[in-house]
Every structure is written in C-alpha cells, then in structure tokens.
Amino acid sequence: MPSGQQARAQASAITPGKPGGSGKRPRVPEPLPADKVRALFGGHRLSPGQRRIAQYITDHLTEAAFLSITDLADRVGVSQPSVTRFAVSVGFSGYPALREALQPIALSAVAGSPGAREEDRRNELQAAVDAEIANLENLRRAFTDTDQVLEIGRELARSVPLTILGLRISVSLAEYFAYAAKRIHPDVRLVSRGGSVAYDALLQSREAGGTWVLAFAMPRHSKEMLAAMRAARSTGLRVALITDARMGPLVDEADVALTAGTGSRLVFDSYAAPGVLSAAILQAMADADPERTQMRLEKYEQAAEQHDFFLDG
C-alpha cells in the first residue's frame, strides 16, 4: 500500500488540469485599470459632456484620480458643477467619493505594465464596436418573432400620408427613413422641428387622411419629442416609436414601441441597431404592397437614368 505522500502524488497526477500540472484552475487575468474605471461608469446614461469627463479620467487615470475638482474641471474644460453632476450621475455622493474610488485603481495602474494604458486606449474603438455588435445580437434575437415588425410595416404602408417624426439628434435617422420610404410610398412627410411647427404638420397630415406617425427618439430624450407625440395623438394619429428605451414616458405615449440599443462607448451615440431596425421596417412596408413598391421603384430608376443622377449609372 502506498504511503500517504505517494497517494497524494498519484492523486495529483490524475487530477484534471494542465498537462503534468497540479490541477489548479488557470488564473483569471486581472482586469485592466481602465476596465475597472469603466465598470464604475457603466450602466449610467451620460450626456456628451459627461462622457468627455469620463474619457479624460479613463485616459489620464494615474493623474486624474489625484486632481482637485478645480484642476479636473480645468483639464477637461468644464465647470466645477459639471464635475459634481457627473460624479452624482455615476452613483457617488460627490466628487470626493468618486476620487476616493478611483485612487486605488490608479495606484494599481502605476504598479502595472507601463504599456497597458496605451494598449487599452488603442482598443477603445474596438470596444465601441463590440458594444454595437452586442446591440445587433440583441436585435437579432428580437427578430426571432417578426410579427410586430411586419404588422407595423403594413400599417405604415396603408397610411397616406405617412408622417416621420424626428427631433434633435434623432433627425438623422428620421431623414434616412423618410428618404427611403419616399421611393416606395406615395406621400411621406418629414417633421424635424418641434413646437407649433410640428403640431401644424401633424394636424395637416391627419386632415389629409394620414393614420400613423413613425417617431424616432434616441438619447437624450427631449421634452419636445414627448409634446410632439402627444400632439399627434390629440389629432387622432397613432404613433409608432423607435427608441432605445423599454420603459418611460415616450414608450407610454406610443401605440407601438420598437426598441434597439444605441452605442454609448464614445462621446456621441452610434446607431447601428436602430439603423437595421429602420431598414427592416422599410422592408416590411415594401412587402406590404409589392405591386406599388415595384411600380414606384421602376419609375424612380427611369428618372435616375434619364437625369443621370449617379456616377455608377
């Protein structure tokens, strides 16, 4: 019978693990300091100005973690109250509490690899792309059931005129959708200004026989968008909403809400998933009335060829 020491040696030899090793689990790499900082800031909706503060702290961690509020504000080019609001926005009682949380991370960065921070900064754009890929994956899962997209496509196709509403940062998505929809729909009206101008346009659309408005509301969600949606409802129009939020006053005001995440890793949001969702609704509109779609597309191609619109013919 083997001795206790021999038995332990034999058990070690057959324990799963690295070949010839002791069977210990491989060590999980320590997160980079910048990743720890992003974990502090993650999950919070920040304004572009606040993202500049977050980015400065991330990029200059070993220095920024020890700056006074005055010095940090000067370095970023913002006011001291802006720094305080940023700290509160990411879950701290104020800037001193945020700085206290940052300092141990900064000290670990000083003790770590001198090239780690620069490598992490080079990967920031890749991280933004990774976040957008995750948004697209979520949208792909949502498309497992296409009934809602197909139904809203049919409703929008039947609404003549069809009104597209987008204010502030959401204008670009609304313009894209309206530009494409005009190729397959006889009367598309874009509303990109709020207030009484929006109300007039919405009222005229309803009086002309329109039944639906497609609204785009990307962060930051504005009060004038909520007012415009309420104005649309008051005229008798129904509202379909494309937004990033699953809950909130805009979603509550809409008859139908479709959600797609926005990329928030950079100073300004990116809209890969909302763009794909918009294209999917356009596809549903085209399929809802295939004869009208084909006729209008052919007519447009004839005009494009006649007037030589494009370089590639």
Secondary structure as GFF3:
##gff-version 3
##sequence-region A 1 313
A	DSSP	alpha_helix	4	14	.	.	.	ID=ss1
A	DSSP	alpha_helix	33	41	.	.	.	ID=ss2
A	DSSP	alpha_helix	48	59	.	.	.	ID=ss3
A	DSSP	alpha_helix	61	64	.	.	.	ID=ss4
A	DSSP	alpha_helix	69	76	.	.	.	ID=ss5
A	DSSP	alpha_helix	80	89	.	.	.	ID=ss6
A	DSSP	alpha_helix	95	111	.	.	.	ID=ss7
A	DSSP	alpha_helix	116	122	.	.	.	ID=ss8
A	DSSP	alpha_helix	124	142	.	.	.	ID=ss9
A	DSSP	alpha_helix	147	158	.	.	.	ID=ss10
A	DSSP	beta_strand	162	166	.	.	.	ID=ss11
A	DSSP	three_ten_helix	168	170	.	.	.	ID=ss12
A	DSSP	alpha_helix	171	181	.	.	.	ID=ss13
A	DSSP	beta_strand	188	191	.	.	.	ID=ss14
A	DSSP	alpha_helix	195	207	.	.	.	ID=ss15
A	DSSP	beta_strand	212	217	.	.	.	ID=ss16
A	DSSP	alpha_helix	223	235	.	.	.	ID=ss17
A	DSSP	beta_strand	238	243	.	.	.	ID=ss18
A	DSSP	alpha_helix	249	253	.	.	.	ID=ss19
A	DSSP	beta_strand	256	259	.	.	.	ID=ss20
A	DSSP	alpha_helix	272	288	.	.	.	ID=ss21
A	DSSP	alpha_helix	290	307	.	.	.	ID=ss22
###
